[in-house]
Amino acid sequence: MKKKRKLQTFENVVVFPGMVENLLTEAHQYAEHYQYELANERFEQALQYTPGDEATLSVYAYSLYEAKDFERAKEVCEELLALGPVLYFEAMELYLTVCMQLRQFQQVERIIESLLDEGIVPAEQLEKFTRLKDLNAEIAENKRHQEEAAIVLETYEDLALEDFLAKSPAEQVTMIQELTMMNIRPIAEMLKQVIEQEQTHPFIKSLLLILFVEQEVQIKVEIRKFGRTKQVNPTTLDLPTAMPQFGQVAVFIEEALAQEPSTLEFVQHLIAKHAIALYPFEWLDYDSEDVAAGYIDYVRGMFGKIQEMDYELQDFIGELEKWTEL
C-alpha cells in the first residue's frame, strides 16, 4: 500500500507537494527570458514558503534590479550576503550598485573603503571595486551639483529684470557665480535683457555673456560698450582668453618680459582681467604690440618706473582696471 505524503501547511495555507519547486522553476525561466516582473511575482510567492538559497536569491536580486525595484533588491541582496555566498564579491557588487541607484552614496563609500582597507578584495576584483568607488564618488558629486543647481534655479527662475538691476554690481557678481552651477536656459531671456540694458555695468555684461558661451546657449544678444554695438550669437564666440588679439598681446608680453618673471605674471593677470571687461570686443583700434607695450609701461609705472608712454592708452588701461574692481 502506497504511503501518503503529509501536506505542508504555512500559516494555515496548504502547500501542495512540488508547488514551491514549480514556482521557483517558473521564476528562473521568466528571468532567463527577461520577463522580470513575472519572475519577481513567482519568487515572492515561493519565498513565502521556503528560505531562499544562494542561487534563488542571486537571480531574484538581479531580477528585482532589472525591474528597478531597488528597495526590495537591496533587501534580497542583504539576505544573500548574510548567507556568505560562494560568489560573495559578485553579490557585493550588485548590492553596491543597488545602493547607488538608491542614492545611498555614503553607505557605498563606507563599505568599499572598509573592504579595501581590510585587504580582503581578491586581486582580480580589486580594479573593479576601485572603479566602482570612483564612479560612486563621481555620481555623488554630480548629484550634489544638481541639488545645488535646483536650489539656485528655484531662487532665480522668478527673478525679475528690475530686481537684478536694483542690486549693486558686487551683488550681481555673486549671483552670476551662483548661476554658473545651473542650466541658465530657463532664465536666458531675462539675462539677455540684463546684458542689453544701457545701465548694466560693462563687466557684468561680459560675465553674463561668458555664461552663455560656456553653456552654448543659442540666443542673439546685442552688446553695447565703448560707444560700439555688436550683435553676437554665444555659440559662435570664443572665450575672452581665446580671442585672436589676446593671443597676440600675450606673445608680445612673454617675449618682452622673459627676464622679468614677476612683472610678467602681473601683466598676464591684468590682460586676462581686462580681456573679460572688453569682451566680446578686444582692444578696439589699438595695435597688439602697442597694447603689450602699454601694459608693460602701466605695471612698471605702478612700481615707480616712470618713462615715456602713450598716455591715451594708459588712461584706457586705467579705465579697464576700474571696471574690474567691483
VOBA-1610 file (N, C-alpha, C; in pm, whole numbers, padded with zeros to 5 digits, always signed):
BEGIN
Met+00084-00119+00000Met+00000+00000+00000Met+00088+00125+00000Lys+00054+00223-00091Lys+00135+00344-00107Lys+00118+00435+00014Lys+00234+00482+00066Lys+00229+00570+00182Lys+00193+00712+00137Lys+00097+00773+00203Lys+00055+00909+00166Lys+00154+01012+00222Arg+00188+01114+00134Arg+00274+01222+00180Arg+00192+01320+00261Lys+00254+01364+00370Lys+00185+01461+00455Lys+00193+01600+00389Leu+00080+01668+00381Leu+00076+01800+00321Leu+00136+01903+00417Gln+00222+01992+00361Gln+00279+02100+00441Gln+00176+02213+00453Thr+00183+02281+00563Thr+00097+02400+00579Thr+00185+02518+00619Phe+00141+02634+00578Phe+00213+02757+00613Phe+00108+02861+00648Glu+00104+02895+00778Glu+00003+02990+00827Glu-00135+02949+00778Asn-00165+02823+00801Asn-00296+02763+00768Asn-00322+02754+00618Val-00218+02778+00535Val-00233+02761+00390Val-00170+02628+00352Val-00243+02547+00281Val-00191+02416+00240Val-00091+02435+00126Val+00029+02380+00144Val+00134+02387+00042Val+00142+02250-00023Phe+00096+02238-00145Phe+00093+02109-00214Phe+00234+02068-00256Pro+00259+01939-00258Pro+00391+01888-00297Pro+00432+01941-00435Gly+00553+01992-00444Gly+00606+02041-00572Gly+00567+02182-00607Met+00479+02243-00527Met+00431+02378-00562Met+00545+02481-00557Val+00624+02475-00449Val+00733+02570-00434Val+00836+02551-00545Glu+00869+02423-00572Glu+00967+02394-00678Glu+00918+02446-00813Asn+00789+02429-00840Asn+00731+02477-00966Asn+00739+02630-00978Leu+00708+02696-00864Leu+00714+02842-00865Leu+00857+02891-00892Leu+00955+02827-00830Leu+01094+02867-00849Leu+01141+02838-00992Thr+01097+02725-01047Thr+01133+02691-01185Thr+01078+02797-01281Glu+00950+02833-01259Glu+00888+02935-01344Glu+00961+03069-01328Ala+00998+03101-01205Ala+01066+03228-01178Ala+01198+03235-01255His+01274+03126-01249His+01403+03123-01321His+01382+03134-01472Gln+01279+03067-01521Gln+01253+03071-01665Gln+01214+03211-01710Tyr+01128+03275-01632Tyr+01088+03412-01666Tyr+01210+03505-01665Ala+01295+03489-01564Ala+01414+03575-01554Ala+01507+03553-01674Glu+01522+03426-01716Glu+01609+03395-01830Glu+01558+03458-01959His+01425+03480-01965His+01365+03540-02084His+01332+03687-02063Tyr+01398+03748-01964Tyr+01388+03893-01939Tyr+01248+03938-01899Gln+01167+03847-01852Gln+01033+03883-01805Gln+01040+03901-01652Tyr+01102+04011-01614Tyr+01141+04026-01474Tyr+01022+04047-01380Glu+00921+04116-01425Glu+00805+04137-01339Glu+00739+04004-01302Leu+00721+03919-01403Leu+00662+03786-01377Leu+00755+03702-01291Ala+00884+03709-01317Ala+00981+03635-01237Ala+00973+03677-01091Asn+00963+03806-01067Asn+00960+03856-00930Asn+00833+03812-00857Glu+00722+03805-00929Glu+00598+03756-00867Glu+00615+03612-00819Arg+00676+03528-00905Arg+00694+03387-00869Arg+00792+03371-00755Phe+00901+03447-00760Phe+00998+03440-00649Phe+00933+03480-00518Glu+00855+03585-00520Glu+00791+03634-00399Glu+00695+03529-00342Gln+00620+03466-00432Gln+00527+03361-00388Gln+00602+03243-00327Ala+00706+03198-00396Ala+00781+03080-00348Ala+00849+03106-00215Leu+00904+03226-00200Leu+00983+03255-00080Leu+00896+03282+00043Gln+00765+03279+00025Gln+00677+03281+00142Gln+00683+03149+00217Tyr+00719+03043+00143Tyr+00709+02908+00199Tyr+00844+02841+00223Thr+00950+02902+00173Thr+01080+02839+00187Thr+01188+02945+00196Pro+01291+02921+00278Pro+01401+03017+00281Pro+01478+03010+00149Gly+01521+03122+00098Gly+01590+03122-00030Gly+01733+03072-00017Asp+01776+02992-00112Asp+01917+02951-00115Asp+01995+03052-00198Glu+02125+03029-00213Glu+02212+03124-00281Glu+02170+03147-00426Ala+02143+03039-00498Ala+02108+03053-00640Ala+01978+03130-00657Thr+01880+03098-00573Thr+01750+03164-00582Thr+01760+03313-00552Leu+01827+03344-00440Leu+01836+03485-00401Leu+01920+03566-00499Ser+02023+03504-00558Ser+02106+03574-00656Ser+02024+03617-00777Val+01949+03523-00833Val+01868+03553-00951Val+01756+03649-00916Tyr+01695+03630-00798Tyr+01585+03717-00756Tyr+01635+03861-00740Ala+01750+03878-00675Ala+01805+04013-00654Ala+01833+04080-00789Tyr+01891+04006-00881Tyr+01922+04061-01013Tyr+01793+04097-01087Ser+01693+04010-01076Ser+01565+04034-01144Ser+01497+04159-01089Leu+01503+04176-00956Leu+01447+04296-00895Leu+01521+04422-00942Tyr+01652+04410-00953Tyr+01732+04523-01001Tyr+01691+04561-01143Glu+01676+04461-01230Glu+01637+04488-01368Glu+01498+04547-01377Ala+01412+04512-01282Ala+01276+04567-01279Ala+01271+04702-01208Lys+01389+04750-01164Lys+01403+04879-01097Lys+01331+04884-00962Asp+01311+04768-00901Asp+01257+04763-00765Asp+01377+04762-00670Phe+01441+04877-00657Phe+01570+04882-00589Phe+01560+04859-00438Glu+01453+04906-00375Glu+01438+04886-00231Glu+01433+04737-00198Arg+01349+04663-00272Arg+01337+04519-00247Arg+01466+04447-00289Ala+01529+04493-00396Ala+01655+04432-00440Ala+01761+04445-00332Lys+01764+04559-00264Lys+01861+04577-00156Lys+01835+04478-00043Glu+01706+04460-00007Glu+01671+04366+00100Glu+01716+04224+00065Val+01691+04183-00060Val+01726+04048-00102Val+01878+04031-00107Cys+01949+04135-00151Cys+02096+04130-00151Cys+02149+04112-00008Glu+02087+04179+00086Glu+02130+04166+00226Glu+02108+04024+00278Glu+01994+03963+00239Glu+01970+03823+00275Glu+02075+03733+00213Leu+02108+03761+00088Leu+02207+03680+00016Leu+02344+03692+00081Leu+02385+03814+00111Leu+02517+03835+00171Leu+02527+03773+00310Ala+02413+03768+00381Ala+02413+03705+00514Ala+02442+03556+00506Leu+02416+03494+00390Leu+02445+03352+00371Leu+02594+03327+00349Gly+02669+03436+00320Gly+02810+03418+00287Gly+02825+03338+00160Pro+02767+03386+00050Pro+02764+03307-00073Pro+02904+03281-00129Val+02913+03179-00211Val+03041+03145-00275Val+03090+03263-00359Leu+02999+03322-00434Leu+03033+03437-00517Leu+03003+03565-00439Tyr+03070+03579-00324Tyr+03041+03689-00233Tyr+03063+03826-00298Phe+03176+03844-00366Phe+03209+03975-00420Phe+03123+04012-00540Glu+03075+03912-00614Glu+02979+03940-00721Glu+02848+03990-00660Ala+02808+03925-00549Ala+02686+03967-00479Ala+02704+04107-00420Met+02822+04131-00366Met+02850+04263-00308Met+02848+04372-00414Glu+02900+04341-00532Glu+02898+04438-00641Glu+02755+04477-00677Leu+02667+04377-00685Leu+02526+04405-00714Leu+02466+04489-00602Tyr+02497+04454-00478Tyr+02444+04528-00363Tyr+02486+04675-00369Leu+02612+04699-00397Leu+02662+04837-00403Leu+02600+04914-00519Thr+02580+04845-00631Thr+02516+04908-00747Thr+02372+04948-00714Val+02303+04861-00641Val+02166+04891-00598Val+02166+05013-00505Cys+02260+05016-00411Cys+02269+05129-00318Cys+02295+05260-00393Met+02374+05253-00499Met+02399+05373-00579Met+02272+05420-00648Gln+02192+05324-00695Gln+02063+05360-00755Gln+01971+05427-00654Leu+01986+05387-00527Leu+01905+05446-00420Leu+01967+05575-00367Arg+02076+05619-00431Arg+02146+05741-00393Arg+02204+05733-00251Gln+02240+05614-00209Gln+02299+05595-00076Gln+02452+05595-00090Phe+02503+05708-00134Phe+02643+05717-00173Phe+02739+05704-00054Gln+02701+05757+00060Gln+02788+05748+00176Gln+02803+05603+00223Gln+02693+05529+00218Gln+02699+05388+00256Gln+02791+05311+00162Val+02779+05337+00033Val+02865+05271-00066Val+03011+05304-00038Glu+03038+05432-00011Glu+03175+05476+00017Glu+03232+05402+00138Arg+03151+05394+00245Arg+03197+05327+00368Arg+03228+05180+00344Ile+03138+05112+00272Ile+03156+04968+00250Ile+03282+04941+00167Ile+03298+05014+00058Ile+03414+04990-00029Ile+03543+05025+00044Glu+03544+05137+00118Glu+03662+05174+00194Glu+03699+05064+00293Ser+03597+05010+00359Ser+03620+04903+00457Ser+03679+04779+00390Leu+03622+04739+00276Leu+03671+04621+00204Leu+03816+04640+00159Leu+03846+04759+00108Leu+03980+04786+00059Leu+04080+04796+00174Asp+04039+04862+00283Asp+04129+04878+00398Asp+04163+04743+00461Glu+04064+04653+00465Glu+04087+04522+00524Glu+04165+04429+00433Gly+04180+04470+00307Gly+04258+04391+00213Gly+04199+04256+00180Ile+04065+04249+00182Ile+04001+04119+00158Ile+03948+04104+00015Val+03959+04211-00063Val+03913+04203-00201Val+04016+04125-00283Pro+03974+04020-00352Pro+04068+03942-00434Pro+04137+04031-00537Ala+04260+03994-00572Ala+04339+04075-00665Ala+04266+04097-00798Glu+04197+03992-00846Glu+04129+04004-00975Glu+04005+04093-00968Gln+03957+04123-00845Gln+03839+04207-00828Gln+03876+04350-00787Leu+04004+04371-00757Leu+04047+04499-00699Leu+04018+04617-00792Glu+04052+04603-00919Glu+04029+04711-01014Glu+03881+04745-01026Lys+03798+04639-01025Lys+03653+04659-01038Lys+03598+04740-00920Phe+03641+04707-00797Phe+03589+04777-00680Phe+03647+04918-00670Thr+03770+04937-00714Thr+03828+05071-00716Thr+03752+05158-00815Arg+03721+05101-00932Arg+03644+05175-01033Arg+03504+05207-00982Leu+03445+05113-00909Leu+03312+05134-00853Leu+03315+05247-00749Lys+03421+05251-00672Lys+03439+05358-00572Lys+03448+05494-00640Asp+03527+05501-00747Asp+03543+05628-00820Asp+03411+05670-00885Leu+03341+05574-00942Leu+03212+05605-01006Leu+03112+05656-00904Asn+03109+05592-00787Asn+03019+05634-00680Asn+03049+05778-00639Ala+03178+05811-00624Ala+03216+05947-00586Ala+03175+06047-00693Glu+03192+06010-00819Glu+03156+06099-00930Glu+03005+06124-00934Ile+02927+06017-00919Ile+02781+06033-00921Ile+02734+06115-00802Ala+02795+06091-00685Ala+02758+06166-00565Ala+02786+06315-00584Glu+02902+06346-00646Glu+02938+06485-00671Glu+02841+06549-00770Asn+02806+06475-00875Asn+02710+06527-00974Asn+02575+06553-00909Lys+02534+06461-00821Lys+02406+06477-00752Lys+02408+06603-00665Arg+02520+06624-00597Arg+02532+06743-00512Arg+02520+06870-00597His+02588+06870-00712His+02580+06988-00800His+02437+07008-00852Gln+02370+06897-00885Gln+02232+06906-00935Gln+02140+06964-00829Glu+02160+06920-00705Glu+02076+06970-00596Glu+02102+07119-00572Glu+02229+07157-00576Glu+02263+07298-00559Glu+02205+07380-00673Ala+02216+07326-00795Ala+02163+07397-00912Ala+02012+07412-00903Ala+01945+07307-00852Ala+01798+07313-00838Ala+01758+07422-00740Ile+01836+07435-00632Ile+01808+07539-00534Ile+01828+07677-00596Val+01938+07690-00672Val+01966+07817-00738Val+01857+07851-00838Leu+01816+07751-00918Leu+01712+07774-01018Leu+01582+07815-00951Glu+01547+07748-00842Glu+01425+07783-00769Glu+01433+07926-00718Thr+01555+07966-00679Thr+01575+08101-00627Thr+01563+08207-00736Tyr+01614+08174-00857Tyr+01628+08276-00960Tyr+01529+08268-01075Glu+01454+08158-01085Glu+01370+08144-01203Glu+01260+08250-01212Asp+01221+08306-01096Asp+01120+08411-01096Asp+01182+08550-01079Leu+01313+08556-01090Leu+01382+08683-01073Leu+01345+08779-01186Ala+01305+08898-01150Ala+01266+08998-01250Ala+01387+09084-01287Leu+01383+09139-01407Leu+01490+09225-01454Leu+01517+09338-01356Glu+01410+09398-01306Glu+01423+09512-01215Glu+01493+09471-01086Asp+01464+09348-01039Asp+01527+09301-00915Asp+01677+09285-00933Phe+01717+09231-01048Phe+01860+09212-01075Phe+01931+09346-01084Leu+01873+09439-01161Leu+01937+09568-01182Leu+01940+09653-01055Ala+01850+09624-00962Ala+01846+09702-00838Ala+01963+09667-00745Lys+02028+09556-00770Lys+02140+09513-00685Lys+02268+09584-00727Ser+02362+09591-00635Ser+02491+09652-00667Ser+02569+09559-00759Pro+02666+09614-00835Pro+02748+09528-00922Pro+02814+09412-00845Ala+02859+09437-00723Ala+02922+09330-00643Ala+02821+09219-00613Glu+02698+09258-00580Glu+02593+09159-00554Glu+02558+09083-00682Gln+02559+09153-00793Gln+02530+09088-00921Gln+02638+08984-00955Val+02764+09017-00926Val+02873+08920-00948Val+02850+08794-00866Thr+02809+08809-00741Thr+02782+08694-00655Thr+02671+08608-00714Met+02567+08673-00763Met+02457+08598-00824Met+02504+08522-00948Ile+02586+08587-01029Ile+02636+08523-01151Ile+02721+08402-01116Gln+02801+08413-01010Gln+02883+08299-00966Gln+02794+08181-00927Glu+02681+08209-00865Glu+02587+08102-00829Glu+02522+08043-00954Leu+02498+08128-01053Leu+02433+08081-01176Leu+02523+07987-01256Thr+02654+07991-01234Thr+02743+07901-01307Thr+02716+07755-01273Met+02648+07728-01161Met+02621+07591-01119Met+02495+07534-01183Met+02422+07614-01258Met+02293+07568-01307Met+02281+07586-01458Asn+02180+07522-01513Asn+02143+07542-01653Asn+02067+07674-01661Ile+02126+07772-01727Ile+02066+07906-01726Ile+01959+07924-01834Arg+01935+07821-01914Arg+01839+07838-02025Arg+01701+07884-01980Pro+01648+07835-01864Pro+01515+07882-01824Pro+01508+08033-01798Ile+01622+08096-01769Ile+01618+08240-01743Ile+01705+08316-01845Ala+01733+08253-01958Ala+01821+08313-02058Ala+01766+08445-02110Glu+01635+08453-02134Glu+01577+08576-02188Glu+01594+08692-02092Met+01574+08665-01962Met+01591+08771-01863Met+01737+08816-01858Leu+01831+08720-01862Leu+01973+08755-01859Leu+02014+08832-01984Lys+01954+08796-02096Lys+01979+08872-02220Lys+01937+09018-02203Gln+01822+09040-02141Gln+01773+09177-02118Gln+01870+09253-02028Val+01927+09184-01929Val+02026+09249-01841Val+02145+09296-01924Ile+02195+09208-02010Ile+02311+09243-02094Ile+02280+09363-02183Glu+02159+09368-02234Glu+02124+09471-02333Glu+02082+09603-02270Gln+02071+09607-02136Gln+02038+09733-02069Gln+02158+09827-02071Glu+02132+09951-02103Glu+02240+10051-02110Glu+02308+10068-01975Gln+02228+10062-01865Gln+02284+10092-01733Gln+02359+09975-01671Thr+02355+09858-01733Thr+02427+09743-01678Thr+02577+09766-01686His+02647+09736-01578His+02792+09754-01571His+02859+09671-01682Pro+02956+09728-01754Pro+03021+09656-01865Pro+03080+09521-01824Phe+03135+09514-01704Phe+03194+09388-01658Phe+03086+09283-01635Ile+02969+09325-01586Ile+02856+09233-01566Ile+02807+09181-01700Lys+02801+09268-01800Lys+02761+09224-01934Lys+02854+09113-01983Ser+02984+09133-01960Ser+03082+09033-02004Ser+03064+08901-01932Leu+03047+08906-01800Leu+03032+08782-01722Leu+02910+08703-01766Leu+02800+08773-01793Leu+02679+08704-01837Leu+02697+08646-01977Leu+02765+08720-02064Leu+02791+08669-02198Leu+02880+08544-02192Ile+02977+08544-02102Ile+03063+08426-02084Ile+02980+08306-02039Leu+02883+08330-01951Leu+02792+08222-01910Leu+02722+08161-02030Phe+02672+08246-02118Phe+02604+08199-02239Phe+02700+08116-02326Val+02823+08166-02340Val+02921+08096-02425Val+02956+07959-02365Glu+02982+07957-02236Glu+03021+07831-02170Glu+02911+07726-02179Gln+02785+07770-02174Gln+02674+07675-02181Gln+02617+07662-02322Glu+02681+07728-02417Glu+02643+07719-02558Glu+02494+07747-02578Val+02450+07857-02519Val+02309+07897-02529Val+02287+07962-02666Gln+02194+07909-02740Gln+02162+07960-02875Gln+02068+08079-02860Ile+02124+08199-02866Ile+02045+08320-02846Ile+02120+08438-02907Lys+02049+08535-02963Lys+02114+08653-03018Lys+02115+08763-02913Val+02233+08820-02890Val+02248+08923-02787Val+02315+09045-02848Glu+02261+09161-02812Glu+02321+09287-02859Glu+02405+09346-02747Ile+02533+09368-02777Ile+02626+09423-02678Ile+02660+09566-02714Arg+02649+09656-02615Arg+02687+09795-02635Arg+02793+09834-02532Lys+02913+09866-02582Lys+03024+09912-02497Lys+03111+10006-02579Phe+03178+10098-02510Phe+03275+10187-02575Phe+03214+10263-02694Gly+03083+10288-02685Gly+03016+10357-02795Gly+02999+10270-02918Arg+03018+10139-02903Arg+03004+10046-03015Arg+02893+09947-02985Thr+02834+09895-03093Thr+02727+09797-03079Thr+02760+09675-03164Lys+02734+09558-03107Lys+02765+09434-03179Lys+02661+09329-03144Gln+02607+09265-03246Gln+02516+09151-03224Gln+02596+09023-03230Val+02578+08939-03129Val+02656+08815-03123Val+02564+08696-03095Asn+02611+08579-03138Asn+02548+08452-03102Asn+02652+08378-03017Pro+02626+08355-02888Pro+02725+08294-02798Pro+02782+08162-02849Thr+02705+08088-02927Thr+02754+07957-02974Thr+02868+07970-03074Thr+02888+08091-03127Thr+02996+08111-03226Thr+03114+08189-03168Leu+03105+08225-03040Leu+03210+08306-02978Leu+03314+08221-02907Asp+03439+08267-02910Asp+03543+08211-02825Asp+03537+08280-02689Leu+03595+08217-02588Leu+03607+08282-02458Leu+03712+08392-02466Pro+03711+08488-02372Pro+03799+08605-02382Pro+03946+08572-02406Thr+04000+08476-02333Thr+04143+08447-02346Thr+04175+08361-02468Ala+04072+08326-02545Ala+04095+08252-02670Ala+04072+08341-02793Met+04046+08470-02768Met+04024+08564-02879Met+04157+08593-02950Pro+04152+08628-03078Pro+04276+08645-03156Pro+04373+08748-03099Gln+04323+08869-03068Gln+04415+08973-03025Gln+04476+08941-02889Phe+04400+08875-02803Phe+04455+08837-02673Phe+04580+08751-02691Gly+04572+08655-02783Gly+04686+08569-02808Gly+04806+08646-02857Gln+04782+08742-02945Gln+04892+08823-02998Gln+04957+08907-02887Val+04874+08972-02807Val+04925+09055-02697Val+05005+08969-02599Ala+04952+08851-02566Ala+05019+08762-02471Ala+05158+08722-02520Val+05171+08695-02650Val+05301+08655-02707Val+05401+08770-02697Phe+05360+08892-02732Phe+05450+09008-02724Phe+05498+09029-02580Ile+05404+09014-02485Ile+05438+09035-02344Ile+05538+08930-02295Glu+05514+08806-02332Glu+05604+08697-02289Glu+05745+08719-02344Glu+05754+08763-02467Glu+05886+08787-02527Glu+05957+08905-02460Ala+05881+09011-02433Ala+05941+09132-02376Ala+05982+09113-02231Leu+05911+09028-02157Leu+05936+09014-02013Leu+05993+08876-01976Ala+06059+08815-02071Ala+06114+08681-02047Ala+06212+08680-01930Gln+06280+08792-01906Gln+06378+08801-01798Gln+06322+08867-01672Glu+06193+08898-01674Glu+06130+08963-01557Glu+06004+08884-01516Pro+06020+08767-01458Pro+05905+08680-01429Pro+05798+08743-01340Ser+05837+08823-01242Ser+05738+08884-01152Ser+05650+08984-01227Thr+05718+09069-01309Thr+05643+09167-01389Thr+05555+09095-01491Leu+05609+08989-01551Leu+05533+08912-01649Leu+05404+08857-01588Glu+05416+08799-01470Glu+05298+08741-01404Glu+05193+08848-01376Phe+05237+08964-01332Phe+05144+09073-01301Phe+05072+09121-01427Val+05151+09139-01535Val+05092+09186-01660Val+04994+09083-01716Gln+05030+08955-01710Gln+04940+08849-01759Gln+04809+08850-01681His+04816+08873-01551His+04694+08881-01469His+04607+08998-01514Leu+04668+09111-01542Leu+04592+09229-01585Leu+04524+09207-01719Ile+04598+09157-01817Ile+04536+09144-01950Ile+04424+09039-01949Ala+04435+08937-01863Ala+04328+08837-01853Ala+04201+08900-01796Lys+04218+08984-01691Lys+04103+09055-01632Lys+04041+09150-01733His+04127+09226-01800His+04077+09329-01891His+04015+09269-02017Ala+04063+09151-02056Ala+04001+09084-02171Ala+03855+09053-02141Ile+03826+09022-02014Ile+03686+08996-01974Ile+03607+09126-01980Ala+03663+09234-01927Ala+03592+09362-01928Ala+03563+09409-02071Leu+03655+09385-02164Leu+03638+09426-02303Leu+03542+09338-02382Tyr+03528+09215-02342Tyr+03455+09112-02415Tyr+03314+09155-02457Pro+03270+09129-02580Pro+03332+09049-02686Pro+03423+09132-02779Phe+03442+09262-02744Phe+03539+09342-02818Phe+03678+09310-02763Glu+03780+09354-02834Glu+03913+09342-02776Glu+03967+09483-02754Trp+04092+09507-02784Trp+04150+09639-02751Trp+04120+09741-02860Leu+03996+09739-02907Leu+03944+09839-03001Leu+04036+09859-03120Asp+04082+09984-03140Asp+04164+10012-03258Asp+04313+10010-03227Tyr+04348+09968-03105Tyr+04489+09968-03069Tyr+04560+09847-03129Asp+04681+09869-03175Asp+04765+09762-03229Asp+04810+09670-03115Ser+04819+09539-03143Ser+04853+09441-03040Ser+04988+09468-02975Glu+05087+09504-03056Glu+05220+09531-03000Glu+05218+09655-02912Asp+05139+09756-02953Asp+05126+09877-02871Asp+05056+09846-02740Val+04953+09760-02746Val+04881+09722-02624Val+04976+09652-02527Ala+05057+09558-02578Ala+05153+09487-02493Ala+05250+09585-02428Ala+05303+09677-02507Ala+05396+09777-02453Ala+05325+09866-02350Gly+05199+09900-02378Gly+05123+09983-02285Gly+05105+09917-02149Tyr+05077+09789-02147Tyr+05060+09718-02020Tyr+05193+09707-01944Ile+05300+09685-02018Ile+05431+09679-01952Ile+05463+09814-01888Asp+05438+09924-01962Asp+05461+10058-01907Asp+05370+10083-01787Tyr+05245+10039-01796Tyr+05148+10060-01688Tyr+05195+09994-01559Val+05240+09870-01569Val+05283+09796-01449Val+05414+09855-01395Arg+05506+09888-01484Arg+05630+09949-01437Arg+05603+10084-01370Gly+05506+10157-01423Gly+05466+10283-01361Gly+05410+10262-01222Met+05339+10154-01201Met+05286+10122-01068Met+05400+10100-00969Phe+05513+10052-01020Phe+05629+10027-00935Phe+05725+10145-00931Gly+05680+10259-00984Gly+05760+10381-00975Gly+05859+10401-01086Lys+05854+10319-01190Lys+05948+10334-01302Lys+05880+10419-01410Ile+05892+10549-01397Ile+05827+10642-01489Ile+05912+10655-01615Gln+05844+10647-01730Gln+05915+10659-01858Gln+05818+10713-01962Glu+05868+10740-02081Glu+05784+10791-02188Glu+05681+10685-02226Met+05555+10725-02241Met+05450+10627-02270Met+05335+10692-02345Asp+05247+10608-02397Asp+05126+10652-02467Asp+05019+10679-02361Tyr+04998+10807-02329Tyr+04908+10840-02218Tyr+04762+10809-02248Glu+04724+10819-02373Glu+04586+10783-02409Glu+04560+10635-02380Leu+04656+10550-02419Leu+04644+10407-02392Leu+04650+10379-02242Gln+04736+10455-02170Gln+04745+10437-02026Gln+04613+10469-01957Asp+04547+10576-02004Asp+04416+10612-01947Asp+04313+10502-01973Phe+04320+10445-02092Phe+04226+10339-02128Phe+04248+10215-02040Ile+04374+10178-02019Ile+04405+10064-01932Ile+04359+10092-01789Gly+04378+10216-01744Gly+04333+10254-01609Gly+04182+10244-01596Glu+04110+10283-01703Glu+03964+10273-01702Glu+03920+10127-01693Leu+03987+10041-01770Leu+03955+09897-01766Leu+03979+09840-01626Glu+04087+09886-01562Glu+04119+09837-01428Glu+04008+09876-01329Lys+03955+09997-01342Lys+03846+10040-01255Lys+03721+09954-01277Trp+03697+09918-01402Trp+03579+09836-01435Trp+03585+09699-01366Thr+03705+09649-01348Thr+03718+09514-01291Thr+03719+09515-01137Glu+03720+09633-01077Glu+03725+09643-00930Glu+03585+09659-00875Leu+03508+09550-00877Leu+03369+09556-00828Leu+03363+09519-00679
//
